[in-house]
Amino acid sequence: MDKQYRRGVLCILGATLAWSSAGLIARVAATPPATTLFWRSVFACLFLFVQTALSDRRGFLPSFRRIGWDGLAMVVAWAVSMAAFISALSYMRVANVLVFQAAAPFIAALLAWVALGERPGGVTAAAIGVSMIGVVIMVSGSFGPNDLIGDALSVVMGLAFSVTIVLARGRPLMPLGTVTALAMLLAAGASLPWADLTPGWPAFLLLAAFGIGQQGFGTLLFTWGARRIPAADAGLLSVLETVLGPLWVWLAVDERPDANGLMGGTLVVGAVIVAGIAEQRRRAALA
């Protein structure tokens, strides 16, 4: 394992650890979804704007000009995904929401097939089928109105996140830091009318950690790591978020996944791992 690869792995693991805290912070802060989304987005946006200004000597405006129309579409899709994610957490278990997020790359593979003509391989196609079965099992016990709302929001989150993946794949050199900062700015503006601007110091500090640490620094670490290791490796390591996120909530606030969530989630995570390993082997064979 060379030094660059080792650094990339450490960055991806750090990003995954940061991202996995989302459900726990949302549960402990206990603020309404609009308040959580607003303050998380504000702090993450400020962090990313400062980081972009420090890392790009040309300034923010040239980076903004480079994103193009597909970049603006990615901004909107990412903002919708974040809003749906935060809202879904208030209706359903963290584990269930993260399983939908884990299935997003497979939804993206289907969209890429339609939009970019990228036909998925046999293993990926099988993993898509297995993950869809897992999602169906997971939502099969959703009978109450809150469960159905949570499922619907999770579907919106997964679809919107899949769109961002496809758009990023179409533009490998997209300035993701700028796109993320603009998505945060859009999410903050959209949630402002319903947000509590004085949530109290404990919640305020938690939401600052949510925006700066979980979203801002997590995104930065993932961007650094993804430049140093193959995409399949980065995707495989990031699956740990789906495992760690529910674990932190289980340990801290005793929120336990139900039987359907465990069964369906296991299928989805298993499909992601198998597909990631198969992609690694395919790339190794081509090298």
C-alpha positions in Angstrom: 0.0 0.0 0.0 1.7 3.2 -1.1 1.6 6.5 0.8 -0.9 8.2 -1.4 -3.3 5.3 -1.2 -2.9 5.1 2.6 -3.7 8.8 2.9 -6.7 8.4 0.7 -8.1 5.6 2.8 -7.6 7.5 6.0 -9.4 10.6 4.5 -12.3 8.4 3.3 -12.6 6.7 6.7 -12.5 10.1 8.4 -15.2 11.4 6.1 -17.3 8.3 6.8 -16.9 8.7 10.6 -17.9 12.4 10.3 -20.9 11.7 8.1 -22.1 8.8 10.4 -22.8 11.3 13.2 -25.7 12.9 11.3 -28.5 10.9 12.9 -27.0 11.2 16.4 -26.6 15.0 16.2 -30.1 15.4 14.8 -31.6 13.3 17.6 -29.6 15.0 20.4 -30.3 18.5 19.1 -34.0 17.7 18.8 -34.7 20.8 16.8 -37.5 20.9 14.1 -36.3 19.9 10.6 -36.4 23.4 9.2 -34.3 24.7 12.1 -31.8 21.8 11.8 -31.6 22.3 8.0 -31.1 26.0 8.2 -28.3 26.2 10.8 -26.5 23.1 9.5 -26.5 24.6 6.0 -25.4 28.0 7.2 -22.4 26.7 9.1 -21.4 24.2 6.4 -21.7 27.0 3.7 -19.5 29.4 5.7 -16.9 26.6 6.3 -16.8 25.7 2.6 -16.7 29.3 1.4 -13.7 30.0 3.6 -12.0 26.7 2.6 -12.6 27.5 -1.1 -11.2 31.0 -0.7 -8.1 29.7 1.1 -7.4 26.8 -1.3 -8.2 28.5 -4.6 -6.0 31.6 -5.1 -8.1 32.7 -8.0 -11.0 33.3 -5.6 -14.5 32.0 -5.4 -16.0 33.7 -8.5 -13.8 31.8 -11.1 -14.7 28.5 -9.3 -18.4 29.5 -9.5 -18.2 30.2 -13.2 -16.7 26.8 -13.8 -19.7 24.8 -12.5 -22.0 25.5 -15.6 -25.6 24.6 -16.0 -25.1 21.0 -15.0 -23.4 22.3 -11.9 -26.4 24.4 -11.0 -28.7 21.4 -11.6 -26.4 19.5 -9.2 -26.8 22.3 -6.6 -30.6 22.0 -6.7 -30.5 18.2 -6.6 -28.1 18.2 -3.6 -30.2 20.8 -1.7 -33.3 18.8 -2.2 -31.5 15.6 -1.1 -30.3 17.3 2.1 -33.7 18.8 2.9 -35.4 15.4 2.4 -32.7 13.7 4.5 -33.1 16.0 7.5 -36.9 15.8 7.2 -36.9 12.0 6.9 -35.0 11.7 10.2 -37.9 13.2 12.1 -40.3 10.5 10.8 -38.3 7.3 10.8 -35.4 5.5 12.3 -31.9 6.6 11.4 -31.0 3.1 10.1 -33.9 3.1 7.6 -33.0 6.6 6.2 -29.3 5.5 5.8 -30.3 2.4 3.9 -32.1 4.5 1.3 -29.0 6.6 1.1 -26.8 3.4 0.6 -29.1 2.3 -2.2 -28.6 5.7 -4.0 -25.6 4.5 -6.1 -27.7 1.8 -7.6 -30.4 4.2 -8.5 -27.7 6.4 -10.0 -26.5 3.4 -12.1 -30.0 3.0 -13.5 -30.2 6.8 -14.3 -26.7 6.7 -15.8 -27.9 3.8 -18.1 -30.7 6.0 -19.3 -28.9 9.4 -19.4 -25.3 8.4 -20.3 -25.7 5.0 -21.9 -23.6 3.4 -19.2 -25.0 -0.2 -19.2 -24.3 -1.7 -15.7 -22.4 -5.0 -15.6 -23.9 -8.3 -14.5 -22.8 -8.0 -10.8 -24.0 -4.4 -10.6 -27.4 -5.4 -12.2 -27.7 -8.2 -9.7 -26.8 -5.9 -6.8 -29.4 -3.4 -8.0 -32.1 -6.1 -7.9 -31.0 -7.3 -4.4 -30.9 -3.7 -3.0 -34.4 -3.0 -4.3 -35.7 -6.2 -2.6 -34.0 -5.0 0.6 -35.7 -1.6 0.3 -39.1 -3.3 -0.3 -38.6 -5.5 2.8 -37.6 -2.5 4.9 -40.7 -0.5 4.0 -43.1 -3.4 4.2 -43.9 -2.7 7.8 -44.6 1.0 7.2 -48.3 1.3 7.8 -48.7 4.5 9.8 -48.9 7.9 8.2 -45.6 9.0 9.7 -43.9 5.9 8.3 -45.3 6.6 4.9 -44.2 10.2 5.0 -40.7 9.1 6.1 -40.5 6.5 3.3 -41.6 9.1 0.7 -39.0 11.6 1.9 -36.3 8.9 1.9 -37.2 8.1 -1.7 -37.0 11.7 -2.7 -33.6 11.9 -0.9 -32.3 8.8 -2.7 -33.5 10.0 -6.1 -32.1 13.5 -5.7 -28.7 12.2 -4.4 -28.6 9.8 -7.4 -29.0 12.7 -9.7 -26.0 14.5 -8.1 -23.9 11.3 -8.6 -24.8 11.1 -12.3 -24.1 14.8 -12.8 -20.8 14.5 -11.0 -19.9 11.5 -13.2 -20.6 13.5 -16.3 -18.3 16.3 -15.1 -15.3 14.7 -13.3 -13.6 18.1 -12.9 -16.7 19.7 -11.3 -15.6 22.0 -8.4 -17.5 20.0 -5.7 -16.6 22.4 -2.9 -18.3 25.3 -4.6 -21.3 23.1 -5.6 -21.7 21.9 -2.1 -21.4 25.5 -0.7 -24.1 26.7 -3.1 -26.4 23.8 -2.3 -26.0 24.7 1.4 -26.8 28.3 0.6 -29.9 27.3 -1.3 -31.1 24.9 1.5 -30.6 27.6 4.1 -32.6 30.2 2.1 -35.4 27.7 1.5 -35.7 26.7 5.1 -35.3 30.2 6.6 -39.0 31.2 6.8 -39.7 28.2 9.0 -36.5 28.1 11.0 -36.0 29.0 14.7 -33.3 31.6 14.7 -32.8 31.4 18.5 -32.7 27.6 19.2 -30.7 28.0 22.4 -26.9 27.6 23.0 -26.8 23.8 23.4 -28.7 23.2 20.2 -26.8 26.0 18.5 -23.5 24.4 19.3 -24.7 21.0 18.1 -25.9 22.4 14.9 -22.6 24.2 14.4 -20.9 20.8 14.8 -23.4 19.4 12.4 -22.6 21.9 9.7 -18.9 22.4 10.2 -17.8 18.9 11.3 -20.3 16.5 9.9 -21.1 18.1 6.5 -18.3 20.6 5.8 -15.2 18.8 7.1 -16.7 15.4 6.1 -17.1 16.6 2.5 -13.6 18.0 2.4 -12.1 14.8 3.7 -14.0 12.7 1.1 -12.9 15.0 -1.7 -9.3 14.7 -0.6 -9.5 11.0 -0.3 -11.4 10.4 -3.6 -8.5 12.0 -5.5 -6.0 9.4 -4.1 -7.8 6.1 -4.4 -10.1 4.4 -7.0 -13.8 5.4 -7.0 -14.8 1.8 -6.2 -12.6 1.7 -3.1 -14.0 5.1 -1.9 -17.6 3.9 -2.4 -16.9 0.7 -0.6 -15.3 2.5 2.4 -18.2 5.0 2.6 -20.7 2.1 3.1 -19.4 2.2 6.7 -21.7 5.2 7.3 -24.7 3.0 6.9 -23.4 0.7 9.7 -21.9 3.3 12.0 -24.8 5.8 11.9 -27.4 3.5 13.4 -24.8 2.2 15.9 -24.2 5.6 17.4 -27.9 6.3 17.8 -28.5 2.8 19.2 -25.7 3.3 21.8 -26.6 6.9 22.7 -30.4 7.1 22.7 -31.3 3.4 22.4 -33.0 3.7 19.0 -33.0 0.2 17.7 -33.7 -0.8 14.1 -36.8 -3.0 13.7 -36.7 -6.5 12.2 -37.7 -5.4 8.7 -35.1 -2.6 8.8 -32.3 -5.0 9.8 -33.2 -7.6 7.2 -33.7 -5.1 4.4 -30.6 -3.0 5.4 -28.5 -6.1 5.5 -29.4 -6.9 1.9 -28.7 -3.4 0.7 -25.4 -3.1 2.5 -24.4 -6.6 1.4 -25.2 -5.7 -2.2 -23.1 -2.5 -2.0 -20.1 -4.5 -0.6 -20.3 -7.2 -3.2 -20.6 -4.7 -6.0 -17.7 -2.7 -4.7 -15.5 -5.8 -4.4 -16.4 -6.8 -8.0 -15.6 -3.4 -9.3 -12.2 -3.5 -7.5 -11.4 -6.9 -9.2 -12.5 -5.6 -12.6 -10.2 -2.6 -12.4 -7.4 -4.7 -11.2 -7.8 -7.0 -14.2 -7.8 -4.1 -16.6 -4.7 -2.6 -15.0 
